[in-house]
Amino acid sequence: MAASLRLETPSEFPSFPFTPYDIQLDLMKALYCAIEERKVAVIESPTGTGKTLSLLVGALSWLSDENERAKKGKLIEIEGSIAKGKDPDWVLEQTLQRMKRELEDAEREFQERLEKARKREEQIRRMETTRAAKRQDDDDTIDEEAFLPEDDEPRPSDEENISPEVRELMKKLVASRTKDPAITNDDPTCTKIFYASRTHTQLSQLKIELLKTKHTNTRMVPLGSRKNLCINETVRKQTDLDEACRELQGEKKGKRCPHLPPLDEEAKMLDLRDSILATPKDIEDLHTTGEMMHTCPYFGSRKAIPQAEIVTLPYNLLLHKSARESLGIDLTNHIVIIDEAHNLIDTILSVHSVTLSSQVLSLCLSQIKIYFGRFKTRLTSQHVVHLKRLLSFMTSLAQLCQDHRGKKAKDDIFTVGHLVSQLGSKNEGINLLEIEKYLKSSRIARKISGYCEKVEAKEAAKGKQNPHGKMVRSALTAAPPLHAVEAFILALTGASEDGRVTISTIGDTVQLKYQLLNPAPHFKEVVDSARCVVLAGGTMSPIPELRGQLFSYLPDGQFTVFTCGHIVPDSNLLTLVVGKGPGGGEMDLKMGTRDNKPLLEEVGRAIFNIINLVPDGMVVFFPSYGYLTAAKGAWQACGLMDKFQLKKKIFFEPQDNNEVEEVLRNYASAIRAQQDGTKGGAIMMAVVGARLSEGLNFTDDLARAVILVGLPFANLGSAELKERMRYVNELEKRSAVSRAPGTKDAGTELYENLAMKAVNQSIGRAIRHRNDWAALIFLDVRYGSTRIRRKLPAWLGKDIVVAQTFGQAVKELGAFYRGKRASAT
């Protein structure tokens, strides 16, 4: 039966809104096959090739076929069960038909309910009026009961953590009061697509693409944080929004959040759930829907997850286990698609690396002592034991920081095991997992912080000075300080060889930083749970590094790669390596060359000559803000900057992200302006790895050339980079895999790959659609090496011109732009 139910990869995808290009069709086929065969797939499709639309249609086509297969499988199962009886054939046939009708009725009822939600949503939009939120004065007394630690079982008043058994009892109680069949009968969960990207802005594009297809009734729910979704204006003003929200989840003293329905009015939350599922929404739509229905969209979106077919969420909510658990996300047997996955390894390392400063550590110790002094006699012996262990561990950490400050030493780097051994004999047998579990289950971090804050506020109101108050006020952050300690302890519970702890002195502060070195175990949790994991991006190269660091444990048959070319014709793209300047000198722009003024002037003259050839806009990427500043100074001193301005208006990427949009608007206006009857032009001086190198489009006239000045290598003096390079070298030595021809040791390959991934993202800003065209120019002799060129995106093809002289480069560029002018007339 399993063989007969296997889904064959389709030859066409009717729900695609246009006639697909061959590469789009091939991508959808590769994706469909990977999902059906439960593989990990890496998909490389350049920006402008309809990657997002192809991913959506391919995945939703499989999902639709899977739903039909599930129905068929259910009927086969029913038929088999019926056949075991001894009833006549006509009885069996009638029973089977009744079962079919019941399945169809259940689906129809569900769709009808969603249709009612769509109509209700439209009605609410028409009738929406503003209303004032009621505010209640804070009580001056301190309710000390609220600050006692939680026991192992969560309290029923905390809606986020009600056990399934208790929730089921509550649901039955609600059902008995409301007689609502939608509550008494849970809708079945379904196979779903978890679609992750870096930002909500990028995820909003998914809704736009979805509405182009024939899957417009797909049930889609976006997930976000309380910061994104809270509609309680009073709570939104709080420093610690999460804690303010949790305080309003109970029903004591009538302080329950007005947007969170009482537990016996579950129907309101279910109405919001249905409205969320009724039409595809992005995070802003979800927020608006919650406001219109006066019901919390943060909790409403979580309630919609089981019945959603697409769940969109940012990276950080998918990649961190605790974030998945807090949202109630279970990836088991579902599809995971991670778009813009080129920085996946770095993102995993980042979200699992934790910093703890000596100031926060001292503050935590102070708060625990205040709390322990007040509640010691009211705590159970179990809580007392755990708190004493925590105090001992933190005191030893604080002493370690003090000793490091006293030595005035350089950075110290430890394995986790070595760090624990440095904390003294009292902590030798300490069980970090046990401490972390206690912190999580008791929620003691918020209890301690909340109590200390209340005490301080009360003392301040009476005009008294809390001896610890000044420290609490000055160092208290948005989240309870003890959360930083909790995160640090959680990081230390991983395998000792998978990370390092660095102790460094920065000014008057000693900083402890856990640096994750091995991303594989954390992502393996995702791979092991999901049916299929898809990593998609415009440039995923170098793929061998991705395979080695994340999926070395997977057999070859479970790992697949699909790489497609660009949809633009070869004549629309010129890729040029320029290793020599106009004066004939070699442009080898290594790290220390930003102080070499003659070399910077040679680079400036090369750019000036290119400006004379490039129409409209051009973007010049530098390795760092420091290099850009040095070049700017050198060109101003020798008069080159004035010559640039005569040809095109110059803009510089701002370091303040709030200024980026304005600079981009002015840049576009300058390109489209008319000067003496001639279309204007502009140059954007930008930085690799900064805001303009990722996620922004320089379409058409905004970039008829992209120039890469030098290679953006990271600082080799970084202790963290050295550790990471050392770690991958050790892995290589332990592995039985021989080094590929033409490659260096694993550490050097990692170092080069970090730079080339940033380069590949930068050059992807120019070609954005089939009819777009531009020249990609690499100003550095090192781009001429075979090893570096091999790490450029596959869509560039083999037609990379390595100019032997600057004159040859000018000739190639001149011919390219003359050809484009000729084709435009």
N, C-alpha and C positions, 0 to 999 in steps of 0.2 A: 504493500500500500504506500510506503514512504517513497518508493521510486516513482510511482504513478503521480504523486503529488508534487514532485520536484518542479520548480519553476524554470522554464527555459528562457534564456536571454532573448528579449524581443528584437526583431530586426528594425523596428521603427517605434517612435514614441508619439502617438497622436496628440497627446496633451501639450506638446511643445507648441508655443504660440506662432512660430514661424517655421519656414522650411529650414531645418538645421544645417549648419555647415558640417562637412564630414568629420572634422575634429570634435564638434559638439556631439554628434551621433556616436562617435567612438568613445567619448568620455562617458556618456550615459550608459552605454553597453558595459563598459569596464566597471562602472559603479554598481550597476544592477547585478552583475556577476559576482562582484566582491561581497555584496550584501547576502546574496543567496548562498554563497559558499563559505560564509562566516570568516572572512579574511580581514587582515589589516591592510589597508590600501593607501598608498601615497599618490596623490593626483597633482600633477604640475600642469597648470593651464594659465598662460600669460593673461594679465589684465587686458580686457578688451575683447576676449574670446567668448564672453557669455558664460563664464565659469559658474557663477552663483545660480543662474537660471538652469544650466545643465545639471548641476548637482541636485537642485530641487526637483526637477522633473524626473530625473533618473531614480531618486530615492522614493518619491511619491508614487511613481509607477510600480515599483516593487511593492510598496506598502498596500496599494490598491489590489494588486494580484495576491498579496499575502492574505488580505481580508477574505477574498474569494476562496482561497485555499483553506483558510480556517473554517469557513462555513461548510465547504465540501467535506473537510475532515470530520466536522461535527456530525454531519448527516451520515457519513459512512460509519461513524462510531455508533450512532443511534440505530442505524439499520442493522449493524452487527448484533447489538444488544437485543433488538426485537426478534431477529432471526433465531435466537437461541430458544425462544418459546415454542409452544406447540399449537399456536393459534392458526386458523386458516389464512391463506394468502391475502384474501380481501380485507381481513382484520389488520394484518401487518401493513398493507398498503394505506389503509385509512389512518392508522397510527402514525406512520411516517409522514403523511401529508399534513396531519395535525401539528406534528413537531416542526415541520417546515414553516407552517403558518405562524406558529408561536415565535420562531426566530425572526421572521419577517415583521411580525407585529411589534416585537421589542425594538427592532431597528427603526421602524416607522414612528413609534411613540417617541423615541429619543430625538429623531429629526424634527418631529412636530414641536417638541418642547423647545428646541433650539430656534425654530421659526418664530415661536411666541416670544422668545427672548429678543430676537432681532426686531420684531415689531414694538416690543416694550422699550427697547433701546431708542428707537426712532421717536416714540411718543415722549420719552423722558427728555430727549434733545429739544423737542418743541416746547415742552412745558417747564423746562428748567428755570428755576428762579433762585436767587441768592438767599441764603439764610445765615443768621448770626449764630456762631457757636457759643454755647453756654460756657462760661468760665466760673470756676469755683475757687474761693480763697483757700490758700494753704493753711492747714492747721499748724499752730505753733508748737504743739507737743510732738514728741518723738515716740512713735510706735515701735518699741524695741523688739516686739515679737516678729516684726517683719524682717529683722536683721539677723535672726537665728539661721544657721546653715540648714540647707535642705537635707532630709534623710535620703536613703537610697531610692525610695519611691517618690516620684513627683507628686506635688499637691494638685488636686483636681482644679484649683482656681487658676492654674497656669495652663492656658489653652494650648501652648506650643508643645507641651510634653505629656499630654494625657495619654495613658496607655490605650492600646486598641480595645481592650476589654471594657475599660471604663467609658471610652468614647461610644462603644456600641450600646451600652446600657443607657447613656444619655440620649443617643439617637432614638432608641425605642421610646424613651420618655417623651421626647419632642414629638415623635410620630403619633403617640397616643393623644397628644393635645391638638395637633394640627390636622391629623387625618390626611396628611399629604403623601400620596403614593410615591412621589419622587424621593421622599426621605426614607420610607420604609423599605424600598427596594434599591439597593446600590446598582448603578450602572457598571457593567464590566469594564475593566481596564483594557487597553489595547496596546498593540505594538506601536512604538513611537520613535520619532527622530529627534534626538537632542542635537541642536545646531548651535555651536559656540563660535564666537569671534571675539576680537579684542574689546570692542566698545559697543554700547547701545546704538550709537550712530550707524555703525556698520551693520548691526543686526536689523535696524529699521529698513535697510535696503532689501532685506529678505521679504518683507511684506509687499514691497513694491513689485518685486519680481514674481512673487506668488500670484498676485492679482492679474498678471499678464497671462497666466496659464488657465487651464480648464479645471484646476483644483481650487477654485475660489471658496468653496465651502469647507476647506480643510480646517479642522479644529486646531487653532494655534494659540499658545499662551506664552507671553514673555515673562521671564523671571528677573527680578532685580532686588536690590537691598531696600531696607526701610527708608534710607536716604532718598532713593529714587521714587518710592511709591507712597510714602506717608502723606495723608491728606489732612491730618490734624495740625493746624497752623501753630497751636501752642506747643505741641511736641516738636515740631520742626525747628523751633527756636532754641531748643535745649542743646547744650554742649554734647551730652551723651544721649543721642536720639534713641539708641537701642534700649538703654536702661529706662528712659522716660516712657517708651512704648510698653515695656514689660510691666512697669508699675501700674499702667492703666488697663492691664488685662484682667485684673481681679475685679471684684465687685464690692470691695469694702468701702464704706462711707460714700457710696454713690459716685466713686471716682472712675468707674469704667469708661473707657474711651467711647465717645458718642458714635463713632464710626464702626465700632465692633459690636455687633448685635449680641444681646444676652444669650446665654447658652440654651435657653428654652425658646429662642426665636431663630433657630437654625435656617429656617426657610429663606430669610433675607440673604444670608451668605450663599445659599444655593441659587437664588435668583441672580446674584452677581456672578457666580460661577458660570451659569448658563449664558449670561450676556457676554462674558469673556470668550466663551467657546463659539458664540453665534457667528461672529465675523472675525477674520484675521486682524490682529492688533499688534502694534509695536508698543514700546514701554510708555510713550506719551499717550497713546490711545487708552492704555490700561489705566493710567493715572486719571484721565478725563472721565472714563466710565465709572471709576470708583467715586469720583466727586459727584457725578450726576445721580448716582444711586445712594449717595451718603453712606457708603459701605467700604470698609478698608480693602483696597486693591492688593496690598501685600499678602494678606491672608487669603483673599479671594483667589489670587493666582495660584497659590499652593493647593487650594481645594480643587482647582481645575486640572491639575497635572494628570491624575489617573485617566481622564477621558480625552486628553489632548493627543493629537497626532503629531504635532510639531511643538517642541519646547525650545525656545531660544533663551540663551543665557551667556553672559560674559565668561571669558576664560576662568577667572578666579573662582567663580561659583562651581565650575565643573572640575577643576584640577585639584582642589583641596577637599579631602575626605570629610572634614568637619563641616565645611560649607554645604556639601551634598547632603549630609545627614540633617543639618539644621533646616534645609528646604524640603526634606522628605523625598529626595531624589534617589530612585533605585534604577540603576542602569541595566539590570539583568535582562538579557535577551533583547535589548533595544539597539537602535542604530545611533552611533555617535559620529557626528561630522564636525570637525574642527577646521574652520576656514581661517585664512591668514595664518597658517600654521608654521610659517618659516622660522618664527622665534619660539617654537614650542619648548625646546630644551631649555633655553634661557628663562622662559616664563616659569617652568616647573621648578628650576633651581631657585628662582627669585621668590616664589610664593612660599617655599618651604625653608627659606633662610630667615633667620631671626636675629634682631639686634636688641641688646639689653644694656642700658647705661648704668653706671654706678649711682647716678642721681636717682633714677627710678627705683633701683634696688634699695637705696637708703630710705626713700619715701615709703616703699612697701613694708620694710621692716618697722618703720615708725607707726604705720597704720595698723599692722598686725598687733603690735604691743598695746596700742590704745584699745583695740577691739578685744584682745585677749584679757586685758585688765578688767574690762567691764563685764564680759560674758563668761569668764572662766568658770564660775560656780553654776552656770546655767547650761553649760555644754555637757553632752554625754562623754563618757570616757573615750569612746571611739574618736570623737571630734578632737578632744584634747590631745590624743596620741598623734593624730595626723597633723595638727597644727604645730606641735612641738617638733616633729620631723621636718616640716616645711621651714620653720624658724631656724633649725640647725643648718639645713642645707643653704638657706639664703644668707645666714650669718657667715658661713664659710666662703660663699661666693664673694660677699662684700669684703672679707679679709683678703681674699686673693686679689681683688681689685686694688685694695690699699697697698698690698705688697708690691704689685706691679708699678704703681705710681711712685712708690718709694725708690724702686730700683732705677727709675728713669730709663728703662730699657726700650729697645725696639719692640716690634710686635712679637708676641709669643704665640705659637701655633701648637695646639694640642689635638690629639684624637679625643673622642668622648671618654674612653676608658682612662686615658692619661689625665684628663681634666678632673674626673671624679677622684682619682688617686691623689691629686694635689689638694683636695679639700679636707684632708686630715682623717685620722682613724675613726672619728665619730660618724663619718659618712661612708665608710667602706662598704657596709652592707646595705646601703640605702637602695630602695627599689623605686626608681624614677617613674616607672609605669604606674605603680600604686599611688604615688603622690599625684600624678597627672589625672588619674581616674577619680581621685578624691576631689580635686579642684573642680573637675567637670561636673560630677554628680551633686556636689554640695552647693555649687555656685557661690562659694565663699568669697571669691574675688569681688563680686558686685555687692555682697552683704557688707564686707569690710569697708570698701570704698564709700558705699552709700551711708553707712553709719557715721564714718569720720566726717563726711561732708555735712551731714545733718548736725552733728555736734558742733562743728566749726560755725555753721550758720547760726545756731542757737546762741552760742557764746558771743558771736559778733553782734547779734541783736541786743544783747544785754550789755554791750560795751566792754566785754571781758576779752582778754587775750589768751587763747588756747596756746599752751607752750609748744604744741606741735602744729598749730594752725598755720603759721606763716609758711612752713615747709609744704603743707598740704595745698595751700592756695597757689603757691608759686610753681609747683611741679605737676599738679594734677592735670592730666590730659583728657581728651574727649572720652576715652575708654578707661575703665578702672586700671590703675597702674599694675595691679597684681596680674592682669591679663598678659602683660609683657613677660612676666616671670613664668606664667602658665604656658605660653607659647614657646618660651625658651626650653622649658622642661620637656614639653612634647617633642621638640626637635631633637633633644638629647636621647630620646628613647629609641631612635632608629639605630640601625647597625653601625657599630663604631667606625668601621672602615668607610662608610658612605658619606661621612662629613668631617669637617674640621672646625675647631673653635679657635678664633683669633682674639687675643687680648691686646688692645692698643690704647694709647693715651692721646686724646684729642683735646688740647687746651687743659682745662682743669678736670675734665671728665675721662674716666676709664670706660672703655666700651668693650663689651663681650659680644661677639658675633658668631653665631652658628652658620656655617656655609655648607649647604648641601652640595655634594660633588657627584652623586650618582642619581640621576633622575628616573632610572628604570623602575625601581620598586614602587614608587608612587604612581607612575602611569600604568604599571602592570595591573593595578587594582581596577582601572578603567577597562583595560583590554580583556582581562579575565571575566569581567561581568557582562560586557556588551556583546551583542551578536556580531557586530561589525564596527570597526573603527576606521574612519576615513580622515586622513590629513591632507588638506587641500591648500594650495597657494599658487601665486603667480610664478614664484621661483622657490622651489624646495631644495635646490642644489646647495651643497653637495649631499646627495642622498646616502652614500655609504656611511657618512658620519652619523646621520639620523638613525640608520639601521643599527650601527654599532653601539650607540649610546642608549637607545631606547628599546630595541627589539632583538638583541643578540640571542635571546632565548627562544625566539620563534623559529620553527622549521621553515625552510625555503618555500614550501607549498602553501604556507599560511600568510606569507608576505608578498604583496604584489605592488608594482609601480606602473603608473600610466603617465607618460609625458607626451604632450602634444606640441606641435609647432604653433607659430602665430598665424592668425588669420590674415595679417597684412601681407601683400605681395612683397617679394624680395626687393623690388624697385623702390619701395617706400621706406627702406631702412638702410642706413649706412653705418657700419660699425668700424671705427678707426682708432688705431693705437698710434699715438704720437710720442716718440721717445726722444726727439731732438727739437730744440727751439730754433727760432729764426736765425740765430747766430751760429748754429751748428753744434752748440754745446748739448751734452747729454742731460736730460731732465730726470735725474734719479732723486726723487723727492722723499727721502727717508726722514725719520722722526726729527733729527736735529737740524734739518735744512731750513726751518722757518726763520732762523737767524741769519741765513745766507742771503743777503740783499741782492747780490748780482744774480743768483739763481732765481729769486722771486721776481726780479725785473724781467728775466728771460721768460718766465711763465706768463707774466703780464703782457709782454710783447706777442707771445703766441696767441693769447686770448684776444688781443686787439686785432690781429690779422684775421682771426676767425669771425669776429664781430662784423668785419667788412663783408663777409660772405653770407651770414645767417640773416634771413628775414624775420621780422616780427619779434617773438620772445625767445630767450634762451636762459637756461638755468645752469649755474656753475656750482658744483658741490665741492666743498673743502673737507679735509679729514677731521677738523675740529674748529671750535670757535676761536681758539688760540691761533691756529694757522690762518684763518680768515682775517683776524685782526692784524697779524704780522704782514700779510700780503697787502692789505688795505693801506697800512702805514707806508710800506715800501713804494707802492704805486702812487700814493699822494706825494711822496718826497721827490720822485723822478718825473712827475707830470703826467704819468699814464692815466691816472684817474680822470683828469680833465679831458683827455683824448677819448676815453670811454664815453663820457657824458655827451660829447659832440655827436656820437653815433647812436647811442641808446641811453635811456634813462636808467639809472642804477638803483636797485633796491637791495636791502640786506635783511636776511632772516632775523627777526627779533628773538632775544632769549626769553622774553616774557610771552608766554602762550596767549595771553589776553590781547596782544597786539597783532597776532598773526593774521586774523581775518581782515583787518583794516589794510595791512601791508599788501595782502593778496588782491584786494579790491583795487587799490591804487596801481598795482602792477598791471592788472588786466586793463584798466582804463588807459594807462600809458601806451600799451600795445595797440589799442584800438583808436587812439587819438590820431588826428590828421595834423601833420606838420608840413607847411609849405606845399600842400596838395599831395603829400606823400604819406602813406600809412606809417605810423610811428613804430617804435620798438622799445624793448626794455630788457634789462638783465636782472635776474634774481640771483644774488650771491647767497648760497645756502650751505648747510652743514649736514654731512652724512650722519644718519642716526637721529637727527633732530626732527622737529615736527613736519617739515616739508618733504622729508625723504620717505615717509610712509603714510599711506591712507589719503593722500591728496592727489588730485588729477591736474596735470598740466596738458590739457587737451588742445589739439590743433595749434592755433597761432600762439598759445601760451608757452609752447616749447617746441621750436623747430630744431633745437639742438640741446643736448644735455652733455655737459663737460664734467668729467671726474678728474679733479686735481689731486694726484697722489693716491696712496692706498691708506685707508683709515685703520691702521693697526692700533690695537689697544696698548696701554702703557705696560711694558714688560716689568716695570718696577713694582707693579701691584702685587701685594702678597696673596690676594685671593686668586688672581690669574695664575700666579706661579703654582699655587696648590692644585688648581684645576689641571694645569698642564702636567704636573707631576703625577697626579692621580691617573689620568688617561694613559700616561706612559707605563705606569705600574700595571694597569689593566692589560695593556698590549703585551707586556712581558709574560703575564700569567696565561694569556690566551694562546691557543695552538694555531691561530690564524697567521699566516705569513703576510708580510707587508707587500702591498701591491706595487708593481714596478712604477718608478717615477715619483713615489711618495716619500715623505720624510717620516720621522718618528711621530707618534700619535699626538704628542704635545705641540709640536711645530705645526702639524696639520690642523689641529684645533685653533691655534693662533691665527693661521692664515684663513681658515674657514669663517671665523668670527668677522674678519674684515670683509671677506668676499660676500657674505650674506648681506652685509650692510650696503655694499656696492650694488648688488643685484636688485635690492629694493629701490635704490635711488634711480637706477636707469629705467626701472619700470614705470616711472612717473610720466614718461613722454608718450608712448604709443598706447592709446586708450580705445581705439575702435578700428574697424576694418580699413577705413579710408584715411586714417591718420598717417602722418609721415614725419620723420625726424632723423637727425644724425646723432649717434652716440660716440663721443670722443673721449678717449682715455689719455690724459696727459701725464705719462710716467713711463719710463723705459721698462719698468718691471712688468707692466701689462703685456709686454712682448714675449715673455717666457711662456713656454708651452704649459707648464704646471699651473700658472695663474689663469691662462685663457681657458684651461679645462674646467675651471670652477665658475666660469660665467654661465648664464642661463642657457639651457639647450635650445631655446627658441631663437637665439641669435644665429644658430646654424654655424656652418664652417666658413662663411664669407666674411671673416674678420680681416680687415686690411691692416697690416703692420707696416706703417710708412718708414722707409729707410732714411728719408730726409724730410725736413719741414716743407720743402718745396713740393715733394710728392703728396704730402698731406693736403696742402692748399689746392693742388690739382684735383685730387679726389673729391674734396668738398665742393670746389667750383663746378665740376661736372655734375655732381648730385643735385645741387640747387638749380643749375641751369635746366636740368631735366625736369624738375618739378615746376619751374616757371613755364616751360614749354608745354607741359601737359595741362596746365591750367588755362592756357589761351585757346 
